[in-house]
Amino acid sequence: MEKIRVLDKIKEIYEQKQNIIRFLKEMDERKHNTVEDIRISYDFQAGTYTDRYHRRFDFLQKYAAQLAQTIDQLGSFDTILEVGVGEATTLGPLQSHLNHPPKSSFGFDISWSRVKYGRKFLESIGQRAELFVGDLFNIPLKDSSVDIVYTSHSLEPNGGREREALEELYRVANRYLVLLEPAYELADDRARARMVEHGYIRDLHGTARELGYKVIEHRLFGLSANALNPTGLLIIEKNEASGNAGFQCPVTKTELIYKNNAYFSREALIAYPTLDGIPCLLEEHAILATKFLDE
């Protein structure tokens, strides 16, 4: 959180079109990206993905249609979650391309500003989803609570934390994980060097195997926004008894109820605010509120 104190400098870096994450890593003399680095960088970039959607409309529609076809082949389902939803420029078109749209759609991102733009984007194309702020390494949802959990290059900047990411996504999934992420193991030498330079994830397939997960498909997706960052498709089957798709406290893992524009844990006596109607469910958003339910 100490980097919040130098946001003026980070804003200057952004306005000069320099790499924010590289600047933040150099501040701490680190090689790997941190969650805070990613959150700050993405928050400053909010709005750019909506602009990109309009500039690359045909490609992104084709991408969403191919993802929808992949998911449709897995059978019918009631709930879907995009991890790292950004500005919902994948989730929104995906819903329109699915043969059997889910009853409930969810998406979260670590950046509040991106979620704000995501909500606005969904409204603009006539789609709906429950969007919230959350951390992919500490998802504020119950175990086995969502039928289809998918990503689209949202695990990408978290190199070195592949195992943690897969374990958390697998915990929340009920039926399938569908991962569209950089395919390091299927890429050429130039693409691999670039992925290493940027701190991207590597060998999700091997990590899934080590964890004992049932991998049913692993290949190149066939569509990539950048030839030096080829998208791989990894599908993991889980098929456990479905749980309820409700929020849980990211600190204590207890159930959250909605009351007075906040989410509250009766057991932990912790509240999480909503900002402009968007649930803020990061661990650092927790507020001790022992008298929250008092009249």
N, C-alpha and C positions, 0 to 999 in steps of 0.2 A: 504493500500500500504506500510505501514511501515515494514511489514514482508519481503518485497523485500530486505531490508537492511541486513537481516540475512540469506540469501540464502545459504551461506557457511555452517552455522550451520545446516540448514534444509537438505542440501545435505549429511552431516555427519549422520544425523538421518536416512535418506533413505538408505544410504550404510550399516548401521548397522541393516537394516531390521526392524526398529522400526516403529510405527504408527505415520505418519506425522501429521494427523489431531488431534490426541490426544495431541501431543506435542504443536501444535499451539493453541489449546483450553486452555491448561495449561498456556501458555504464558500470556493469557488475563484473566485467571481464569473464563472461561465461561463453560456452560454446552452444548450449542448448537453450531453446525457447522455454519460457515459463508461462503459466496460465495468465499471470498478470500482464506479461508482454503482449500476449495474443489478444487479451481483452481490450487493452488500450489501443492497440493498432486497429482492431476491427471497429471499435467505437468511432475513431476518427474517420474511418472509411465509409461509415454508414451513408447510404444514399447512392454510392457508386455502383452497387450491384443492380439496383433498379434501373439506373441509366444504362448499364451494360445489357440488361435484359432487352431493352428497346433497340439497342444497337445490333444485338446478335439474336434477334427474335427467332429467325428460322432455325438456327443451330440449337438454341435452348428448347424450342418446341420439339425438335427431333430428339434431343437428349431426354426430355421428360417422357415422350411417347415410348422410347425404347425402354426406359426404366419402368414405365407402366406395364409394358408387355412382359417384362421380366417378373414383376410382382404378380400380375394376373395369372401367370403360369403356376404360381404357388397355391392357388385356390382362393376361395372366398374368405373374407376376414372382416372383423368389426371395427378394429382400431389400428391406427398407423401413427408412427412418431418419426419426425425427422430430427436427428441430433445435429445441432449446429445449423439451424434453419436459416440463419442469416436474414435476408430480406424476403424469404419465402418464394424466391424466383424459381425454385425447383418444385417445392411443395404445391404451390398454386397450380401451375400447368399440369403437374402429375395427376392431381385430383380430377382434372377435366379429361384426362386420357384414360383413366382406369375404367375397365368395363363394369366393375361393381364397386363404386366408391364406398369407403368405409362409413360406418355410422358416426364415428368420431375421429377427428384428426388433431394431432398435437405437434408442436414444434417448439424447440427452445434454443437459445443462443446465450453465450456468456456476455454479449454486448446488449445493453438495454436499448441503445439507439438503433441498432440493427433490427431488433424486435419491433420497435416503433415503426420503422419503415416497412417491415414485413407485414404488419397489420394493415397499413395503408395500401400496400400493393395488393393484398388479398381482396380488400374491399373494391379496388379498382377493376378487378377482373371477375367479380361476382363469386368469389370463393370464401370459405370460412374455415378457421382452425383455431384451436385454443393455443395461444402463444405465451411463453413465459421466459423469464431469465433463469438460467441454470448452468451448472458446470458438468460437462460430460464425464468427469471423473467422480462426480458425486451427484448423480441425477436425483432430483426430488420427487421420484415416483416409486411406487411400491414394486416389490418383486413380481416378476412374470405378469405384468399388468397391461402390456401392449402387444397385440398380435404380431405386427410387423414393425421392426425398428430398422431404420435405414440411415445411411450417411451419404453425403456427396462432397467429398474432399474436405470434410470438417475435422477428421482425425489428422489430416495432412501435416499441420505444423508441429505435431507432438512427438517428434522423433525421440526414441528412447523410452517411451511410455506405452508401447504397443500392448503389453500384457495387461496393464491397468485399464486401458481403454476397453479392450475386448471383454474383460471380466465384468465391468460395469454395464456395458451395453447388453451382454448376455443375461445379466441379472434381471434387467427390466423386461427383456423380450419374453414373449410367451410362445411364439411359433417359429419365427425366422429373424435372422439378422441379414440384411442386404447391404453390403458395403461397396461403395464406389469410391475408391481411394487410389493414390499413386501406386503403380505396379512396379516397384523397384526391381523385383526379381524377374520381371518380364520385359524390362526396359533395356535399351542399349547403353553403351558406356557413357555417352554424352549426357543422357537423361539421368543416369545414376549419379554422375558427378554433380549435376545441378541439384538433385534431391538431397545429397549429402551437404552441399553448401548451404542450402536453405533450412536444414534441420528437419526434413520431412520424415514421416514414419516409413519403416521398412519391414518387409517380411511378415505382414499380417497373417498370411497363409500358414507359414511355419509356426508362428506363435499360437494360432488357433489349434493346430495339430498337437502342439506341446500341451495345451490345456485340455486336450481330450474332446474337443468339440467336433461335431459331425459336419464336416465340410461337404456340401453336395455339388458345389460348382466353384471353379476358380479359373479365370481366363481374362484376357483383355476384353474390355467392354465394347470396343470398336469405335467409340466416339470420345474425342478428347479436345478440350478447348486449346490445349497447347501440346504440340508434338513432343516437346521436351518434358512433358509431365503426363505420360500416358495413363489413362484411367483403367484400373483393373476392377473386375467384378468378383466378389467373394460372397458366397451365400452359405450361411450356417443354419442348420435346422436344430430346433430345440424341442418344440411340441410338449409343453408341460400344461398342467391344469391352469386355466386362466384365472388371474386375480382381478381385482377391481382397479381401474385406471384412475387412481386418486393420488393427490399430492401427499408426500411425507416430508417431515422435517429433515433437512440435510445434515443436521448436527446429531440428532437423537434417533432418527428413523421412525419416529412416531407419527401418527396420522395428523393431518392438518385439516381444520374446519375453516370455512369462510365466514367472517363476521366483521361488521364495521370497516369494510374496505381493507381487510387484512386477513392473512392466513395464520391460524393459531393452533398450537399443540396443547391440548388440555393436560397431557402427561408431563410435558417438559416446561410448560409455562413460557414458551417462546413464541413471539409473533414475527411475521414477515410482512412488510408493507406491499401495497400496490402503488405504482407510480403511473399516473395517467391510465389507470385501469389495467396495467401490466403487472402480473405477479412477479415480485423480486425474490427469488428463492435460492440465492447463493448463501453459503455459510456465513459470510461476513455481513449479510443483511439481517441476521438474527437480532431480535430485540427482546431482552428480558422484560416480561410484562406479567408479573404474578397476579395483578388485579384486573387483568384485561376483561374478564367476564363479569366483574362486579357491576351492579347497576348503580 
